[in-house]
Amino acid sequence: MKPAFSAKSLAIVILAFALLAVSAKRMELDSLAGEIANLAGSFVGLSETSQIGRSVERVSTEMFPVTISEAKPVSKISNFDPDDLPLFSYLETRNVETNRVNSDTLEIETVMTEEVWLVERFGYLTLLIAKMIETFEIAIWATLMAVAASLMLSVLAAHNFTPHGTVYFMTRSLISFFRAVPEIISALFMVLAFGFGPVAGILALGFHGMGFLGKFYAEEIESADRKPQEALAAMGAGPFRILRLAVWPQALPAFTALSIYILDRNVRMATVVGLVGAGGIGQELKGRYDLFEYDRVGTALILIFITILLLDLAAAQLRKRLV
């Protein structure tokens, strides 16, 4: 009876486990296991609060409750009109500590002064919604850029339609380059070239999307059924006519599904590239994090989660209708 595992297979498995053990030590997974054990022990009273527990406690106390309002002194608002307040806002008098030099003693002293503040109940939430809309616009334009460019590149990157082997190699290399460079690295260079703002995010996500869609579109073209193509070729049809009549109809459902996936991914990644100044809600999130305003960070994270959840539901319904 033939054994289930040969000596060679067993040796490969043992070698793989040995390499994983060495890698686990290099990646400090033993410390991770220790922290998880301490966290579990703290729940049952066997150990003190672990580093993970302290971090979670700090986040929960400083991030929640989240902030949705915005307030600023009316003295810092240009052309302020108390009779024309924004919707859902009100005026509030606050006691503010200020430092000043006592003219008699020439010492710095702290005094309490009253200031009138404008409080907008949903001011910060409104700002975040506008930033989230900008993030979605970045994702839309990046996806359109990636789809349009990939439709052209995919034909040159498909071995059954490319005009020459050199063109095939160059196009595949370009697509691989776009895919190999991470979005956040592209965003850093785009920010240097175009400055802070959504343009850098659109280009960074668009180029990376071209790397994925160009590859997948080309593979769909290559795997299309050959029989309709051969029939059209026998009738004297040229490559573009064959592509339009025999390949696109077969590949369209896959193209649609891939494009929806890239759109969904771009919405999430638009938040990430915003961390380096490429526009959207990520830029706001990074700024508030740097200022240790975790209550506002929590508001942004909840809004991002809700947006992604709604997008997933919408994408699922769209996929059912189109694919």
Secondary structure, DSSP 8 states (H G I E B T S, - for coil): ---SS-HHHHHHHHHHHHHHHHHHHHTTHHHHHHHHHHHHHHHTTSS---HHHHHHHHHHHHH-S----EEEEGGGSTT--TTS--TTEEEEEEEEEEEEE-TTT--EEEEEEEEEEEEETTHHHHHHHHHHHHHHHHHHHHHHHHHHHHHHHHHHTSTTT-S-HHHHHHHHHHHHHHHHS-HHHHHHHHHHHH-SSHHHHHHHHHHHHHHHHHHHHHHHHHTS-HHHHHHHHHTT--HHHHIIIIIHHHHHHHHHHHHHHHHHHHHHHHHHHGGGTSSSHHHHHHHHHHTT-HHHHHHHHHHHHHHHHHHHHHHHHHHHHH-
